[in-house]
Amino acid sequence: MTSQNEAPAGVDETHVDGNALAGPLADIFAVDLTAATSRCAHCGCSGPVAKLHVYAQAPGLVARCQGCGEVMIRLVSTVGTSWLDMRGVTVLAIPTGE
């Protein structure tokens, strides 16, 4: 068992904190995500996010698979904070225009 400050066995101990993700994530989420291709974690159906079936009758938005109807994305926004749950998506291929 490793302590909280030790790297797991086989993992390079040279690392930086999560702030290193700021630039790359800003680049990714600066694009139109509706053009991204998503794959359903339940049935494997792939297609553009724009084709998901979105329901807005809840406190947030719920996007369901166009194939099987399982929940893929949940998005709830309040003043100053947004919560994005994508556990129903196995992969999201995001076009970057390059």
C-alpha atoms as one frame of an Amber mdcrd trajectory, in Angstrom:
protein
   0.000   0.000   0.000   1.322   3.445  -0.890   0.980   6.495   1.264  -0.914
   9.501  -0.033   2.339  11.193  -1.122   3.884   8.163  -2.864   3.286   7.298
  -6.519   1.729   3.877  -7.246   4.217   1.200  -8.357   5.257   1.642 -11.980
   4.147   5.290 -12.161   6.683   8.028 -12.912   6.994  10.189  -9.813   7.764
  13.324 -11.853   4.455  15.086 -12.226   2.793  18.483 -12.124  -0.593  19.362
 -10.694  -3.892  19.491 -12.547  -3.336  23.119 -13.508  -1.280  21.762 -16.414
  -4.600  20.731 -17.965  -5.917  24.312 -18.063  -4.578  25.230 -21.507  -5.380
  21.945 -23.264  -8.879  21.793 -21.774  -9.558  25.416 -22.714  -8.556  24.557
 -26.271 -10.923  21.586 -26.352 -13.955  23.223 -24.785 -13.577  26.340 -26.902
 -15.037  24.373 -29.828 -18.655  23.507 -30.610 -19.158  20.240 -28.720 -22.362
  19.467 -30.633 -20.084  18.561 -33.571 -18.173  16.059 -31.426 -18.831  12.344
 -31.894 -19.954  10.521 -28.771 -20.164   6.779 -28.092 -22.820   5.400 -25.758
 -21.424   3.461 -22.785 -24.507   1.215 -22.812 -25.037   0.149 -26.454 -21.947
   1.475 -28.267 -23.941   3.658 -30.660 -21.790   6.491 -32.051 -22.895   9.781
 -33.512 -22.681  13.536 -33.164 -23.698  15.055 -29.844 -26.204  17.117 -31.862
 -28.194  13.908 -32.564 -28.683  13.003 -28.886 -32.225  13.293 -27.545 -32.153
  16.152 -25.026 -34.806  16.616 -22.352 -35.082  19.962 -20.580 -38.044  19.312
 -18.260 -35.719  18.803 -15.277 -33.598  21.267 -13.315 -30.954  20.734 -16.011
 -30.507  19.067 -19.382 -30.485  15.300 -19.860 -29.127  13.897 -23.144 -30.083
  10.341 -24.046 -28.641   7.992 -26.661 -30.402   8.181 -30.013 -30.080   4.373
 -30.254 -31.030   2.872 -26.886 -32.344   5.841 -24.884 -29.881   5.493 -21.988
 -28.662   8.689 -20.289 -25.315   9.820 -21.712 -24.939  13.410 -20.492 -26.400
  15.458 -17.638 -25.761  19.207 -17.417 -26.992  21.364 -14.560 -26.062  25.039
 -14.302 -26.574  27.481 -11.471 -25.223  30.969 -10.922 -21.444  30.614 -11.130
 -21.243  26.804 -11.412 -22.039  24.084 -13.942 -22.045  20.340 -13.292 -21.341
  18.031 -16.233 -21.885  14.285 -15.802 -20.757  12.283 -18.835 -20.588   8.786
 -17.329 -22.812   7.482 -20.152 -20.184   8.424 -22.758 -17.237   6.074 -23.313
 -15.425   8.420 -25.678 -15.915  11.903 -27.089 -14.073  12.663 -30.342 -13.778
  16.447 -30.570 -12.869  18.071 -33.891 -10.298  20.797 -33.331 -10.265  22.242
 -36.827  -6.599  21.442 -37.451
